[in-house]
């Protein structure tokens, strides 16, 4: 007869279903970076430059935004270490406050917050994809097909979904690195200047301008918190998820500052403020239309990720 000294509770705990822990530190880091880096970094620099008008203020706004994101990452790293549970904010709200608050948040996330963001980004992808391929479809059709494809990929398992996300993230980083390298190496006359630091005397109006510049900056840095959704699918989550959060956010800060430095270096603060497509403007300046087409492809890829951002 089998031994009967094990309690029913232990037996049920042993038999209870659980998520497959197949994502390592690299996957967690790529998920964090993929949740942050989107098309915003290729477009929002000009929005910041319309609010603050010196290179130092522009870079300072992006540095401040990075510090805010890093502070948030530290908080979520602590939460991930204490409660490595699937659900992210849902689990934290449930444990810290009340299940009703978590329930309402979960439905809000499903019906409005996450789904709305995914739809908007998918349409952006569709527009760039059609511009590159000239296929005879509407952007809504491409957007819908893309979302269905990503759902099917994730249905194949956590390992497949994690691998696709990592590949997409590597391609995003490659596009950003290419932009930075071309801007630094091929631009002959630098427009970057350390002075003046301020574009107006220190005043409440300057504070308002910096605050307005922070809106697109914080939008571009948003998304790191979503990596905690998959805490239960990460190997050794108490160790790898906090490390992935911090490494991912630090990596994004470096990339974002590099992109903005190159934009100011190539276009100057005034030139950056006068173009709605700064990444394309930089690549067109150094490599012509082929360079602009290449970065358009990078922007298209950048709209895909976990979650689309």
N, C-alpha and C positions, 0 to 999 in steps of 0.2 A: 504494500500500500504506500502511496506517496506520503511524505511527511505532512503533518497537520498542525505544526506549531506556528506556522505563519498566520498572522491575523488577517481577517477579511479585508480590512482597510489597506494593508500593505499589498495584498494581492490585487485589489482594484486599482491602487495607485500604479502598480507595476504594469497593469494591463491597459491603463488609460491611453487614449490616442495622443500623439504629440507631433509637433512639426519636425520635419527633417532638418537637422542643423548641418548645412552643406556650404555655407558662405564663410569664407575666411576673412582675414584682415584686409587683403587687397580688394576683395569684393565689397566689403563694408565701406572702405574708403572711396571706391568708385561710385557706390550708391549715394554717398554723401555729396560728392562733387557733381554727380549727375543730377541730383535733386536741386542743386543750386544753379549750375551753369546752364543757361538757356540763351535764347536769342537776345535777351536784354543787354548783355555785355557788348554785343555788336551794335546796339542802337542807342542805349541810354547815355553813353558818354556825351553826346551832343546836347541832350536834355540838361545834364548837369552844367555844361558849359554855357548854356543860355541863362543860368541863374547866378553862377559865380564866374568871373571873367579873367582869372589869372591861373597860370599852370599850378602854382602851389595850392591855391584854394581848391582847384579841381581834384588834384591828387589827395589833398587833405580830406575832402569829402568822402572819397573812396576808402581812405585809410580808416576814417571814423566809422564808416559803415562796416568795414571788416572787423573792427574791434567790437562793435555791437553784436555781430554774428558770432564772433569768438566767445563772447560772454554767454550768449545763448547756448552755444555748443558745450561749454563747460557745465552749465546747468543740466542740459539733457544727457551729458555724459554721466553725471552723478545719478540722475534718475535711471539711466540704462543700467548702471552698475547695481543699483539697489533693487530695481524691478525689471529684470530682463524678460519682459512678457510681450507677447504679440499685442499690437493695438496702439502703441505709442501714446499719444495724448489721451485717447479713450481710456486706456488702462490707468493713466495717471489721475485723470479726473474722477474715475470711479473709486480709486483707492483713497484719494485725498479729500474728496468732497462727498459725492453721493452718486449712486448708480443712475439716477434720473438725469443729472447734469451730463454724465458720459453718454447716456442714451440719446439725449437731444443733440449733443455735439456730433455723435456718430451719424445721425440722420442728416444734420446740416452739412457735414462733410461729404456725404454720399450724394445728396441732391443738389447742393449749391457750390460749396467751396471747391472741392476737388474736381467734381465733374465739370463745373463751369470753366475752371482753369485748363483742364484737359481738352475741352472742346475748343477753346480759344487758341490754344497752342497748336492743336491739330489743324485748324483752319490756316494758321500761319504757315505750317509745314506744307499744306496743300498748295498755297499760293506760290511759294518758292519752288516747290517741286514742279509745278506746271510751267513756271518761268524757265526752269532749266531744261525740262524734257519736251515742252510744247505738246504734251498729250492732249487729246480732245475731250477732256473731262473737266467738270467744275471743281472748284476747290473744296466744296462740301463733300463731293463724292470721294475725292482723294483722302480727305480728313476722316471720313467714316471708315473707309477701307483700312487706313492706317491704324485706327483704334482697334478695329476687329483683329487685325494681324497681331498687334501687340498683346491683346487678350489671349489669342490662341497660343502665342509663344509662351506666355506665363502659365497657361494651362498645362503645358508640357512638363512643368516641374520647376522647382526653385533653382536647380543647377542650370537649366537651359536659360531661364529668365535672367539669372545673375551673369551668365556668360555674355548674353546679348547686350546687357547693360554695360558690362565692362568694355566690350568692343566699341560700343557707341561713345563711351566716355573717352577712350583712348583716341578715337577719331576727332572728338571735340578738342581735346588737348592738342592734337597735332595741328588742327586748323589755327588755334590760338598761337601756338609756338611759331607756325609759319608766318602769321601776321606780325608777330613781334620781331622775328628774325629779319624779315624783309624791311620792316620799318627802321630797325636799328642799323642794318648793314648797307641798305641801298639808298637811304635818304641822305643827300649830300649836305643840304643847308638845314641845320636844326633850328626849329622855331621855339624850342624850350628856353625859358629864362627863369632864374631864381627870384628875380625882382621885377616888378613890385610883388610883394606877398599878398597885399590886400588891394582890391579894386576900388575901395572907398574907405573913408575913415571908420574906425571901430564905432559901431552904433547899433541901435535896435534894427535899423533897416538891413544892416549886414547880417545880423542874426537871423532875420526873416529869410534873406536870400540863401543862407546856408541851410536853414530848415527846409526850404523849398527844394534845394539840391539833394537833400537827403532822401526825399520821397522816391525818386527813381533808383537811387543807390540801394536803399533798403529793399526795394522790390527785386533788384538784381541779385541781392544776397539771400533772398528768401528761398526756403525749400530744404535747408539742412535738417530740420526737425522731422521730416517725413521718413528719414532712414530708420527711426526707432519703431516704425510700423513692423519691420521684419526682425525685431530683436530675437524672437524665438527661433529664427531660421539661421542665425549666425553661430558658428562654432565658438565656444567659450565666450558667450556674449558679455559677461561681466568684464572681460579683458579686451576683446576685439572691438566691441561697439564703441566704448568711450575712445579708444585709440583711433578708430576709423573716423569718428566725429571730429576729433581735434586735428588729425592729419588732413582730412578732407577740407575743413574750413580754412586751415592755414594754406593749403595748396591753392584754394580758390582766391584767397587774398593776394597771393603772389601773382597769379595769372591776371587778376583784374587790375592790379596796379601796373603790371607790365603793359597790358593793352592800353590803358589810359595814358601812360607815359609815351608810348609810341604814337598815339593819336595826337598828343600835344607836340611831340617832337617833330612830327611830319607836317601837321596842319596848323599848329599854333592854337592858342585859346580862341581867337576870333574865327579862324577857319573851321575849327571844330564846332563852334556854335552855329555856323552857317551851313552845315550839311546834316541831313537827316540820316545818312548812311555812312558814318565815319569809317567803319572797317573797309567798306568798298572804296571809299575815297582814298584811303592810304594805299590799298593794293593797286588801285588804278594809277596812282601817282608813280609807283615804282615799277609796275609790271604791265600796265596798260589794261585793256579789256579782259585779257586772259586772267590777270590777277584778280580783277573784280568778279569774274565768273567763278574762280576758285573759292573765294571767300563767301560767295553766295551759296556755294555747295556746303561750306562749313557751317553757315547760318542755318541751312536746311537741316543738317545733321544735328545741330545743337538744340533743335526744338524737340528732339526725341530723348527720352530718359525715364528715370524713375523718381518721381512721377514726371510726366512731361512738364517742362518748365520754361 
